[in-house]
Amino acid sequence: MAGADLAGANISRCDFTKTNLTGAYLSRANLARSDLTRAELPKSNLSGADLSWADLSWANLSDANMGDANLYGATLYEANLLGANLSNANLGGVADLVRANLTGANLRRADLSNVHLLEAILAWANLSEAVLSSGSDLLMAANLGGADLSHANLAGADLGRATLLGANLSDSNLTGTNLTEAKLSMANLTRANLSGSNLSGADLSHANLAGADLTGANLHDADLSNTNLTGANLTNVVGANLTRAIME
């Protein structure tokens, strides 16, 4: 079925296990609750498709266009989404992206609330203006190195032990976020809202937090060597060792 034109088709609850749909045109297709386990979908067009509650575990979706797709409740366990376009996609409803490879994927403005992203690879992904707040409790140990999270809403998210080396978190909302032992070296956190966040044991060396709001943040054992805190709000910060930080 490689290259098949199924645009707008109603193929819900169908079994596409291990089916080769490389380059298929599935725009606006109804694939709700379909089984696409281990399906081959590289370079396919799934824009605006309904994939709610579909099973895409171990599917190959590299370079697929899934912009505006509905993936509410979908399972993408260990799926290959390398370079995929998921801009404006709805991934809410406890969608499963555990161990998924989203390297270089476009998730701009995507709704990732309540998404399981444990050990997912999001290196160099575009998550600008994405919603990952509170319900994104399974971002622990996720690899977000070099990712663009500017203006993202990560309020209350659990990013404990996450890798965010060189990530862009400028103007992001990290209110109450758990960043214990997170790797944030060389990250851009300018003007980020980190009020009430837990950064204990985090590596913030060489990170840029100029103009950031750290009101009430926990910085016990955080590495702040060569961290730029120029103009940052440090009101009621707990446990910070500022001896090696850049304050002006």
QUIZI-V161836 format. One record per residue. N is the residue number from 1. RES is the residue in one letter. NEAR is the number of other C-alpha atoms within 8 Angstrom. Layout:
N | RES | NEAR
N | RES | NEAR
This chain:
1 | M | 8
2 | A | 8
3 | G | 10
4 | A | 9
5 | D | 7
6 | L | 10
7 | A | 9
8 | G | 10
9 | A | 9
10 | N | 7
11 | I | 10
12 | S | 9
13 | R | 9
14 | C | 9
15 | D | 7
16 | F | 10
17 | T | 9
18 | K | 9
19 | T | 10
20 | N | 9
21 | L | 14
22 | T | 12
23 | G | 12
24 | A | 15
25 | Y | 12
26 | L | 15
27 | S | 12
28 | R | 12
29 | A | 15
30 | N | 12
31 | L | 15
32 | A | 12
33 | R | 12
34 | S | 15
35 | D | 12
36 | L | 15
37 | T | 12
38 | R | 12
39 | A | 15
40 | E | 12
41 | L | 15
42 | P | 12
43 | K | 12
44 | S | 16
45 | N | 12
46 | L | 15
47 | S | 12
48 | G | 12
49 | A | 16
50 | D | 12
51 | L | 15
52 | S | 12
53 | W | 12
54 | A | 15
55 | D | 12
56 | L | 15
57 | S | 12
58 | W | 12
59 | A | 15
60 | N | 12
61 | L | 15
62 | S | 12
63 | D | 12
64 | A | 15
65 | N | 12
66 | M | 15
67 | G | 12
68 | D | 12
69 | A | 15
70 | N | 12
71 | L | 15
72 | Y | 13
73 | G | 13
74 | A | 15
75 | T | 12
76 | L | 15
77 | Y | 12
78 | E | 12
79 | A | 15
80 | N | 12
81 | L | 15
82 | L | 12
83 | G | 12
84 | A | 15
85 | N | 12
86 | L | 15
87 | S | 12
88 | N | 12
89 | A | 15
90 | N | 12
91 | L | 16
92 | G | 13
93 | G | 9
94 | V | 12
95 | A | 15
96 | D | 12
97 | L | 15
98 | V | 12
99 | R | 12
100 | A | 15
101 | N | 12
102 | L | 15
103 | T | 12
104 | G | 12
105 | A | 15
106 | N | 12
107 | L | 15
108 | R | 12
109 | R | 12
110 | A | 15
111 | D | 12
112 | L | 13
113 | S | 14
114 | N | 13
115 | V | 17
116 | H | 13
117 | L | 15
118 | L | 12
119 | E | 12
120 | A | 15
121 | I | 12
122 | L | 15
123 | A | 12
124 | W | 13
125 | A | 15
126 | N | 12
127 | L | 15
128 | S | 12
129 | E | 12
130 | A | 15
131 | V | 12
132 | L | 16
133 | S | 12
134 | S | 12
135 | G | 10
136 | S | 15
137 | D | 12
138 | L | 10
139 | L | 16
140 | M | 13
141 | A | 12
142 | A | 15
143 | N | 12
144 | L | 15
145 | G | 12
146 | G | 12
147 | A | 15
148 | D | 12
149 | L | 15
150 | S | 12
151 | H | 12
152 | A | 15
153 | N | 12
154 | L | 14
155 | A | 12
156 | G | 12
157 | A | 16
158 | D | 13
159 | L | 16
160 | G | 12
161 | R | 12
162 | A | 15
163 | T | 12
164 | L | 15
165 | L | 12
166 | G | 12
167 | A | 16
168 | N | 12
169 | L | 15
170 | S | 12
171 | D | 12
172 | S | 15
173 | N | 12
174 | L | 15
175 | T | 12
176 | G | 12
177 | T | 15
178 | N | 12
179 | L | 15
180 | T | 12
181 | E | 13
182 | A | 15
183 | K | 12
184 | L | 15
185 | S | 12
186 | M | 12
187 | A | 15
188 | N | 12
189 | L | 15
190 | T | 12
191 | R | 12
192 | A | 15
193 | N | 12
194 | L | 15
195 | S | 12
196 | G | 12
197 | S | 15
198 | N | 12
199 | L | 15
200 | S | 12
201 | G | 12
202 | A | 15
203 | D | 12
204 | L | 15
205 | S | 12
206 | H | 12
207 | A | 14
208 | N | 12
209 | L | 15
210 | A | 12
211 | G | 12
212 | A | 15
213 | D | 12
214 | L | 15
215 | T | 12
216 | G | 12
217 | A | 14
218 | N | 13
219 | L | 15
220 | H | 11
221 | D | 10
222 | A | 14
223 | D | 10
224 | L | 13
225 | S | 11
226 | N | 10
227 | T | 14
228 | N | 13
229 | L | 14
230 | T | 10
231 | G | 9
232 | A | 11
233 | N | 9
234 | L | 9
235 | T | 7
236 | N | 7
237 | V | 12
238 | V | 9
239 | G | 8
240 | A | 10
241 | N | 11
242 | L | 7
243 | T | 5
244 | R | 9
245 | A | 11
246 | I | 9
247 | M | 7
248 | E | 6
